[in-house]
């Protein structure tokens, strides 16, 4: 469902919105997914040391964010920056933020918004 939404869904998650707005919407969707499926994602992401990064889902997410970053910041190392934006959304960190640090999903999303604004110079 998530992949279909960012590939063919309505803006801002889907095509038709500016790159920074799409990145923001995508990262928000990943926060929601971590909230809804944390137990399953924790198992999948921690099965082996690099499990998170070798999964097909991560590769698709990384490529999607990198493509948007290439449009938002031509000439940047978009794949490195995509990893940097996706890193705070590791399920173990989101789980810690929610369960131990008592952060709300809204606070986590606001932090992601600041990262996107810092990278793209966008008000989105």
MMTF fields as JSON, N, C-alpha, C and O atoms, coordinates in Angstrom:
{
  "mmtfVersion": "1.0.0",
  "mmtfProducer": "UNKNOWN",
  "numBonds": 495,
  "numAtoms": 496,
  "numGroups": 124,
  "numChains": 1,
  "numModels": 1,
  "chainsPerModel": [1],
  "groupsPerChain": [124],
  "chainIdList": ["A"],
  "bondAtomList": [4, 2, 8, 6, 12, 10, 16, 14, 20, 18, 24, 22, 28, 26, 32, 30, 36, 34, 40, 38, 44, 42, 48, 46, 52, 50, 56, 54, 60, 58, 64, 62, 68, 66, 72, 70, 76, 74, 80, 78, 84, 82, 88, 86, 92, 90, 96, 94, 100, 98, 104, 102, 108, 106, 112, 110, 116, 114, 120, 118, 124, 122, 128, 126, 132, 130, 136, 134, 140, 138, 144, 142, 148, 146, 152, 150, 156, 154, 160, 158, 164, 162, 168, 166, 172, 170, 176, 174, 180, 178, 184, 182, 188, 186, 192, 190, 196, 194, 200, 198, 204, 202, 208, 206, 212, 210, 216, 214, 220, 218, 224, 222, 228, 226, 232, 230, 236, 234, 240, 238, 244, 242, 248, 246, 252, 250, 256, 254, 260, 258, 264, 262, 268, 266, 272, 270, 276, 274, 280, 278, 284, 282, 288, 286, 292, 290, 296, 294, 300, 298, 304, 302, 308, 306, 312, 310, 316, 314, 320, 318, 324, 322, 328, 326, 332, 330, 336, 334, 340, 338, 344, 342, 348, 346, 352, 350, 356, 354, 360, 358, 364, 362, 368, 366, 372, 370, 376, 374, 380, 378, 384, 382, 388, 386, 392, 390, 396, 394, 400, 398, 404, 402, 408, 406, 412, 410, 416, 414, 420, 418, 424, 422, 428, 426, 432, 430, 436, 434, 440, 438, 444, 442, 448, 446, 452, 450, 456, 454, 460, 458, 464, 462, 468, 466, 472, 470, 476, 474, 480, 478, 484, 482, 488, 486, 492, 490],
  "bondOrderList": [1, 1, 1, 1, 1, 1, 1, 1, 1, 1, 1, 1, 1, 1, 1, 1, 1, 1, 1, 1, 1, 1, 1, 1, 1, 1, 1, 1, 1, 1, 1, 1, 1, 1, 1, 1, 1, 1, 1, 1, 1, 1, 1, 1, 1, 1, 1, 1, 1, 1, 1, 1, 1, 1, 1, 1, 1, 1, 1, 1, 1, 1, 1, 1, 1, 1, 1, 1, 1, 1, 1, 1, 1, 1, 1, 1, 1, 1, 1, 1, 1, 1, 1, 1, 1, 1, 1, 1, 1, 1, 1, 1, 1, 1, 1, 1, 1, 1, 1, 1, 1, 1, 1, 1, 1, 1, 1, 1, 1, 1, 1, 1, 1, 1, 1, 1, 1, 1, 1, 1, 1, 1, 1],
  "groupList": [{"groupName": "UNK", "atomNameList": ["N", "CA", "C", "O"], "elementList": ["N", "C", "C", "O"], "formalChargeList": [0, 0, 0, 0], "bondAtomList": [1, 0, 2, 1, 3, 2], "bondOrderList": [1, 1, 2], "singleLetterCode": "X", "chemCompType": "L-PEPTIDE LINKING"}],
  "groupTypeList": [0, 0, 0, 0, 0, 0, 0, 0, 0, 0, 0, 0, 0, 0, 0, 0, 0, 0, 0, 0, 0, 0, 0, 0, 0, 0, 0, 0, 0, 0, 0, 0, 0, 0, 0, 0, 0, 0, 0, 0, 0, 0, 0, 0, 0, 0, 0, 0, 0, 0, 0, 0, 0, 0, 0, 0, 0, 0, 0, 0, 0, 0, 0, 0, 0, 0, 0, 0, 0, 0, 0, 0, 0, 0, 0, 0, 0, 0, 0, 0, 0, 0, 0, 0, 0, 0, 0, 0, 0, 0, 0, 0, 0, 0, 0, 0, 0, 0, 0, 0, 0, 0, 0, 0, 0, 0, 0, 0, 0, 0, 0, 0, 0, 0, 0, 0, 0, 0, 0, 0, 0, 0, 0, 0],
  "groupIdList": [1, 2, 3, 4, 5, 6, 7, 8, 9, 10, 11, 12, 13, 14, 15, 16, 17, 18, 19, 20, 21, 22, 23, 24, 25, 26, 27, 28, 29, 30, 31, 32, 33, 34, 35, 36, 37, 38, 39, 40, 41, 42, 43, 44, 45, 46, 47, 48, 49, 50, 51, 52, 53, 54, 55, 56, 57, 58, 59, 60, 61, 62, 63, 64, 65, 66, 67, 68, 69, 70, 71, 72, 73, 74, 75, 76, 77, 78, 79, 80, 81, 82, 83, 84, 85, 86, 87, 88, 89, 90, 91, 92, 93, 94, 95, 96, 97, 98, 99, 100, 101, 102, 103, 104, 105, 106, 107, 108, 109, 110, 111, 112, 113, 114, 115, 116, 117, 118, 119, 120, 121, 122, 123, 124],
  "secStructList": [7, 2, 2, 2, 2, 2, 2, 2, 1, 1, 6, 6, 6, 1, 6, 6, 1, 7, 2, 2, 2, 2, 2, 2, 2, 2, 2, 2, 2, 2, 2, 2, 2, 2, 2, 2, 1, 2, 2, 2, 2, 2, 2, 2, 2, 2, 1, 1, 6, 6, 2, 2, 2, 2, 1, 2, 2, 2, 2, 2, 2, 2, 2, 2, 2, 2, 2, 2, 2, 2, 2, 2, 1, 6, 6, 1, 7, 2, 2, 2, 2, 2, 2, 2, 2, 2, 2, 6, 6, 7, 2, 2, 2, 2, 2, 2, 2, 2, 2, 6, 1, 7, 7, 7, 2, 2, 2, 2, 2, 2, 2, 2, 2, 2, 2, 2, 2, 2, 2, 2, 7, 7, 7, 7],
  "xCoordList": [0.818, 0.0, 0.852, 0.585, 1.901, 2.77, 3.457, 3.491, 3.998, 4.69, 3.734, 4.092, 2.566, 1.575, 1.246, 1.087, 1.146, 0.801, 1.891, 1.576, 3.16, 4.186, 4.54, 5.081, 4.239, 4.496, 3.369, 3.624, 2.106, 0.978, -0.164, -1.202, 0.02, -1.062, -1.206, -0.597, -2.018, -2.292, -1.125, -0.448, -0.889, 0.11, -0.344, -1.553, 0.498, 1.937, 2.742, 3.909, 2.161, 2.925, 3.2, 4.305, 2.214, 2.368, 2.849, 3.084, 2.997, 3.489, 2.617, 1.414, 3.278, 2.553, 2.893, 2.567, 3.536, 3.941, 5.431, 6.154, 5.896, 7.341, 8.139, 7.618, 9.397, 10.201, 10.268, 10.117, 10.486, 10.604, 9.3, 9.321, 8.176, 6.875, 6.662, 6.096, 7.111, 6.98, 7.879, 7.475, 9.104, 10.003, 9.372, 9.339, 8.872, 8.25, 7.076, 6.965, 6.209, 5.043, 5.49, 4.894, 6.525, 7.022, 7.593, 7.311, 8.381, 8.953, 7.864, 7.962, 6.83, 5.693, 5.026, 4.649, 4.886, 4.274, 5.123, 4.586, 6.452, 7.323, 7.214, 7.297, 7.03, 6.808, 5.518, 5.479, 4.469, 3.192, 3.336, 2.779, 4.077, 4.281, 5.048, 4.715, 6.076, 6.84, 5.941, 6.093, 5.019, 4.077, 3.13, 2.865, 2.635, 1.636, 2.23, 1.573, 3.474, 4.055, 5.39, 6.26, 5.567, 6.893, 7.433, 8.61, 6.628, 7.135, 7.655, 8.743, 6.895, 7.299, 8.547, 9.479, 8.565, 9.709, 10.966, 12.061, 10.821, 11.993, 12.624, 13.846, 11.804, 12.329, 13.036, 14.146, 12.409, 12.976, 14.26, 15.201, 14.305, 15.457, 16.644, 17.765, 16.424, 17.522, 17.904, 18.67, 17.382, 17.668, 19.163, 19.708, 19.817, 21.263, 21.772, 20.973, 23.083, 23.593, 23.151, 22.936, 23.015, 22.653, 21.27, 20.944, 20.468, 19.169, 18.325, 17.723, 18.277, 17.445, 17.846, 16.992, 19.145, 19.659, 19.682, 19.765, 19.609, 19.631, 18.237, 18.09, 17.223, 15.862, 15.429, 15.884, 14.552, 14.01, 13.274, 13.351, 12.564, 11.815, 12.759, 12.5, 13.855, 14.79, 15.392, 15.526, 15.753, 16.339, 15.364, 15.765, 14.09, 13.075, 12.915, 12.846, 12.855, 12.706, 13.905, 13.747, 15.096, 16.327, 16.345, 16.68, 15.991, 15.983, 14.942, 15.192, 13.79, 12.729, 13.198, 13.075, 13.732, 14.187, 15.356, 15.416, 16.274, 17.414, 16.952, 17.476, 15.991, 15.471, 14.849, 15.045, 14.106, 13.514, 14.586, 14.5, 15.599, 16.691, 17.484, 17.944, 17.649, 18.353, 17.628, 18.253, 16.301, 15.515, 15.56, 15.595, 15.558, 15.542, 16.923, 17.034, 17.972, 19.349, 20.253, 21.065, 20.12, 20.966, 22.45, 22.9, 23.182, 24.614, 24.996, 26.181, 24.023, 24.327, 24.555, 24.229, 25.112, 25.259, 23.928, 23.779, 22.981, 21.6, 21.459, 20.612, 22.257, 22.131, 22.641, 22.047, 23.726, 24.181, 23.125, 22.786, 22.609, 21.607, 20.321, 19.656, 19.976, 18.792, 19.014, 18.121, 20.203, 20.502, 20.425, 19.91, 20.939, 20.932, 19.505, 19.222, 18.615, 17.225, 16.475, 15.587, 16.82, 16.133, 16.674, 15.973, 17.898, 18.512, 17.686, 17.532, 17.145, 16.367, 15.059, 14.365, 14.73, 13.488, 13.717, 12.82, 14.922, 15.14, 14.12, 13.937, 13.471, 12.399, 12.892, 12.148, 14.126, 14.646, 14.709, 14.415, 15.085, 15.131, 13.726, 13.453, 12.845, 11.468, 10.812, 10.096, 11.05, 10.5, 11.048, 10.292, 12.337, 12.936, 12.311, 11.927, 12.216, 11.651, 10.221, 9.835, 9.445, 8.047, 7.918, 7.191, 8.615, 8.401, 9.238, 8.778, 10.439, 11.322, 11.367, 11.182, 11.612, 11.701, 10.331, 10.226, 9.282, 7.892, 7.61, 6.867, 8.217, 7.94, 6.679, 6.424, 5.909, 4.726, 5.124, 6.179, 4.29, 4.567, 4.66, 5.446, 3.862, 3.891, 5.249, 5.759, 5.833, 7.155, 8.217, 9.093, 8.146, 9.103, 8.962, 9.965, 7.743, 7.513, 8.028, 8.606, 7.829, 8.321, 9.849, 10.416, 10.503, 11.951, 12.386, 13.36, 11.656, 11.957, 11.747, 12.519, 10.692, 10.436, 11.62, 12.002, 12.2, 13.36, 14.539, 15.245, 14.751, 15.833, 15.621, 16.552, 14.393, 14.103, 14.303, 14.907, 13.802, 13.996, 15.472, 15.907, 16.242, 17.677, 18.391, 19.32, 17.962, 18.588, 18.127, 18.906, 16.872, 16.32, 16.163, 15.978, 16.233, 16.003, 14.557, 14.231, 13.69, 12.28, 11.485, 11.86, 10.391, 9.48, 8.538, 7.752, 8.59, 7.683, 7.974, 7.299],
  "yCoordList": [-1.203, 0.0, 1.252, 2.196, 1.259, 2.436, 2.669, 3.796, 1.614, 1.76, 2.27, 3.154, 1.736, 2.185, 3.662, 4.418, 4.067, 5.457, 6.427, 7.482, 6.098, 7.062, 6.977, 7.928, 5.856, 5.75, 6.323, 6.976, 6.075, 6.451, 7.151, 7.436, 7.425, 8.004, 9.501, 10.113, 10.054, 11.491, 12.276, 11.784, 13.503, 14.362, 14.745, 14.78, 15.018, 15.192, 13.896, 13.893, 12.8, 11.555, 11.043, 10.586, 11.119, 10.657, 11.761, 12.885, 11.447, 12.417, 13.667, 13.637, 14.773, 16.02, 17.109, 18.272, 16.769, 17.761, 18.057, 17.253, 19.197, 19.486, 18.422, 17.796, 18.213, 17.154, 17.238, 16.216, 18.405, 18.514, 18.123, 17.475, 18.505, 18.133, 16.631, 16.034, 16.022, 14.571, 13.838, 12.834, 14.342, 13.723, 13.789, 12.792, 14.96, 15.139, 14.185, 13.53, 14.1, 13.211, 11.755, 10.977, 11.385, 10.016, 9.682, 8.615, 10.575, 10.332, 10.25, 9.446, 11.07, 10.986, 9.614, 9.015, 9.127, 7.804, 6.71, 5.74, 6.862, 5.874, 5.93, 4.893, 7.116, 7.223, 6.494, 5.736, 6.721, 6.048, 4.539, 3.798, 4.089, 2.648, 2.058, 0.973, 2.765, 2.288, 2.211, 1.315, 3.135, 3.15, 1.942, 1.291, 1.655, 0.602, -0.806, -1.759, -0.938, -2.268, -2.437, -3.158, -1.79, -1.759, -3.151, -3.413, -4.037, -5.364, -6.129, -6.702, -6.141, -6.838, -6.199, -6.902, -4.866, -4.173, -4.347, -4.486, -4.342, -4.556, -5.913, -6.027, -6.926, -8.263, -8.275, -8.794, -7.716, -7.733, -6.915, -7.313, -5.78, -4.877, -5.314, -4.869, -6.174, -6.555, -8.023, -8.538, -8.695, -10.11, -10.362, -11.334, -9.503, -9.55, -8.102, -7.167, -7.91, -6.545, -5.559, -4.383, -6.011, -5.105, -5.391, -4.944, -6.126, -6.567, -5.403, -5.494, -4.33, -3.185, -2.671, -2.378, -2.564, -1.926, -2.851, -2.386, -4.149, -5.109, -5.54, -6.296, -5.061, -5.452, -4.751, -3.651, -5.405, -4.797, -3.506, -2.555, -3.465, -2.252, -1.075, 0.02, -1.288, -0.183, 0.296, 1.5, -0.631, -0.225, 0.637, 1.632, 0.266, 1.062, 2.426, 3.448, 2.447, 3.715, 4.623, 5.82, 4.051, 4.825, 5.404, 6.574, 4.602, 5.076, 6.176, 7.154, 6.018, 7.022, 8.362, 9.403, 8.328, 9.563, 10.161, 11.379, 9.341, 9.847, 10.531, 11.585, 9.951, 10.571, 11.934, 12.876, 12.04, 13.328, 14.329, 15.51, 13.855, 14.749, 15.236, 16.378, 14.392, 14.824, 15.986, 16.886, 15.955, 17.059, 18.288, 19.416, 18.073, 19.194, 19.834, 21.039, 19.016, 19.486, 18.916, 18.031, 19.41, 18.899, 19.006, 20.003, 17.959, 17.957, 17.424, 17.244, 17.169, 16.634, 15.133, 14.499, 14.573, 13.123, 12.579, 12.287, 12.456, 12.147, 10.808, 10.677, 9.822, 8.52, 8.571, 7.957, 9.291, 9.461, 10.214, 9.816, 11.303, 12.096, 11.3, 11.486, 10.421, 9.566, 8.66, 8.506, 8.055, 7.23, 8.07, 7.612, 9.297, 10.175, 10.518, 10.588, 10.73, 11.029, 9.796, 9.909, 8.642, 7.423, 6.874, 6.131, 7.225, 6.689, 6.952, 6.039, 8.164, 8.391, 7.607, 7.612, 6.938, 6.174, 4.677, 3.872, 4.306, 2.911, 2.598, 3.386, 1.477, 1.145, 1.118, 1.481, 0.697, 0.674, 2.079, 2.263, 3.069, 4.44, 4.996, 5.607, 4.791, 5.281, 4.621, 5.28, 3.336, 2.63, 3.218, 3.429, 3.478, 4.101, 5.48, 5.806, 6.277, 7.618, 7.566, 8.38, 6.626, 6.506, 5.937, 6.489, 4.84, 4.092, 4.578, 4.518, 5.051, 5.459, 6.98, 7.525, 7.66, 9.123, 9.804, 11.021, 8.994, 9.467, 10.587, 11.527, 10.462, 11.41, 10.98, 9.787, 11.937, 11.649, 11.481, 11.96, 10.807, 10.739, 12.141, 12.365, 13.067, 14.432, 15.084, 15.798, 14.842, 15.413, 14.792, 15.497, 13.501, 12.831, 13.389, 13.674, 13.545, 14.097, 15.529, 15.91, 16.324, 17.709, 17.729, 18.578, 16.805, 16.705, 16.333, 16.874, 15.405, 15.037, 16.224, 16.431, 17.007, 18.199, 19.162, 19.741, 19.33, 20.217, 19.693, 20.47, 18.391, 17.824, 18.077, 18.456, 17.867, 18.078, 19.549, 19.853, 20.459, 21.888, 22.234, 23.003, 21.674, 21.95, 21.451, 22.094, 20.313, 19.747, 20.41, 20.563, 20.798, 21.278, 22.789, 23.354, 23.453, 24.893, 25.241, 26.383, 24.251, 24.433, 24.75, 24.353, 25.465, 25.742, 24.59, 24.656, 23.523, 22.395, 21.628, 20.64],
  "zCoordList": [0.0, 0.0, 0.0, -0.744, 0.855, 0.915, -0.426, -0.922, -1.007, -2.285, -3.368, -4.146, -3.416, -4.399, -4.172, -5.13, -2.917, -2.592, -3.043, -3.594, -2.825, -3.229, -4.712, -5.277, -5.335, -6.776, -7.632, -8.644, -7.22, -8.066, -7.328, -7.925, -6.051, -5.264, -5.445, -6.322, -4.599, -4.626, -4.018, -3.116, -4.516, -3.887, -2.476, -2.243, -1.57, -1.763, -1.703, -2.095, -1.227, -1.179, -2.591, -2.884, -3.447, -4.818, -5.741, -5.299, -7.021, -7.996, -8.073, -7.813, -8.442, -8.645, -7.656, -7.891, -6.558, -5.563, -5.734, -6.323, -5.228, -5.283, -4.532, -3.609, -4.92, -4.304, -2.774, -2.103, -2.218, -0.75, -0.067, 0.98, -0.642, -0.061, -0.136, 0.78, -1.214, -1.361, -0.371, 0.214, -0.184, 0.791, 2.171, 2.893, 2.537, 3.849, 4.027, 5.063, 3.041, 3.13, 3.237, 3.982, 2.502, 2.544, 3.922, 4.465, 4.482, 5.804, 6.862, 7.788, 6.737, 7.661, 7.551, 8.558, 6.322, 6.126, 6.767, 7.302, 6.715, 7.347, 8.872, 9.53, 9.438, 10.883, 11.243, 12.212, 10.468, 10.723, 10.619, 11.429, 9.63, 9.453, 10.626, 11.101, 11.1, 12.261, 13.487, 14.317, 13.599, 14.716, 14.639, 15.65, 13.455, 13.27, 13.267, 13.687, 12.792, 12.596, 13.311, 12.822, 14.452, 15.086, 15.419, 15.171, 15.962, 16.349, 15.135, 15.184, 14.061, 12.846, 12.24, 11.85, 12.162, 11.575, 12.421, 11.876, 13.747, 14.614, 14.352, 14.262, 14.23, 13.935, 12.584, 12.467, 11.583, 10.233, 10.142, 9.455, 10.826, 10.718, 11.56, 11.315, 12.544, 13.437, 13.308, 14.122, 12.301, 12.087, 11.878, 12.401, 11.125, 10.914, 10.976, 10.915, 11.094, 11.248, 10.161, 10.454, 8.938, 7.84, 7.267, 6.167, 8.005, 7.488, 6.982, 5.913, 7.726, 7.324, 5.949, 5.112, 5.723, 4.512, 3.303, 2.166, 3.54, 2.438, 1.999, 1.039, 2.698, 2.335, 1.054, 0.739, 0.335, -0.881, -0.588, -1.366, 0.521, 0.878, 1.085, 0.587, 1.817, 2.059, 0.745, 0.525, -0.123, -1.417, -2.206, -2.81, -2.207, -2.912, -2.24, -2.922, -0.92, -0.199, -0.446, -0.683, -0.39, -0.613, -2.023, -2.21, -3.002, -4.386, -4.581, -5.286, -3.962, -4.07, -3.483, -4.128, -2.263, -1.618, -2.393, -2.564, -2.858, -3.624, -4.907, -5.268, -5.589, -6.811, -6.537, -7.305, -5.451, -5.084, -4.679, -5.014, -3.956, -3.559, -4.764, -4.778, -5.772, -6.986, -7.646, -8.208, -7.57, -8.138, -7.24, -7.73, -5.919, -4.976, -4.808, -4.582, -4.922, -4.722, -5.811, -5.54, -7.032, -8.112, -7.74, -7.177, -8.071, -7.808, -6.439, -6.159, -5.586, -4.251, -4.329, -5.333, -3.275, -3.175, -2.652, -1.465, -3.554, -3.189, -2.476, -1.593, -2.832, -2.174, -0.739, 0.147, -0.498, 0.881, 1.686, 2.8, 1.117, 1.827, 2.066, 3.085, 1.137, 1.342, 2.545, 3.378, 2.641, 3.813, 5.09, 6.11, 5.028, 6.202, 6.637, 7.833, 5.68, 6.018, 6.512, 7.356, 6.003, 6.424, 7.747, 8.434, 8.11, 9.331, 10.588, 11.399, 10.79, 12.009, 12.059, 13.075, 10.964, 10.925, 11.109, 10.861, 11.543, 11.931, 13.02, 13.949, 12.91, 13.848, 15.287, 16.197, 15.509, 16.88, 17.467, 18.648, 16.67, 17.172, 17.388, 18.422, 16.431, 16.582, 17.792, 18.546, 17.979, 19.123, 20.428, 21.376, 20.48, 21.659, 21.904, 23.027, 20.849, 21.004, 21.526, 22.366, 21.04, 21.458, 22.863, 23.689, 23.142, 24.382, 25.561, 26.702, 25.317, 26.405, 26.529, 27.617, 25.414, 25.445, 25.43, 25.583, 25.243, 25.261, 24.254, 24.536, 23.084, 21.999, 21.271, 21.104, 20.846, 20.054, 18.584, 18.169, 17.804, 16.37, 15.747, 14.827, 16.25, 15.715, 15.958, 15.095, 17.122, 17.415, 16.509, 16.006, 16.304, 15.42, 14.002, 13.347, 13.531, 12.198, 12.106, 11.088, 13.148, 13.14, 13.037, 12.35, 13.714, 13.596, 12.189, 11.665, 11.582, 10.199, 9.265, 8.329, 9.527, 8.718, 8.771, 7.754, 9.965, 10.099, 9.283, 8.64, 9.308, 8.509, 7.022, 6.312, 6.553, 5.131, 4.763, 3.734, 5.596, 5.318, 5.275, 4.418, 6.189, 6.206, 4.967, 4.478, 4.459, 3.263, 1.975, 1.034, 1.936, 0.672, 0.622, -0.456, 1.772, 1.803, 1.537, 1.213, 1.675, 1.359, 2.612, 3.715, 2.433, 3.522, 3.792, 4.737, 2.985, 3.145, 4.401, 4.691]
}
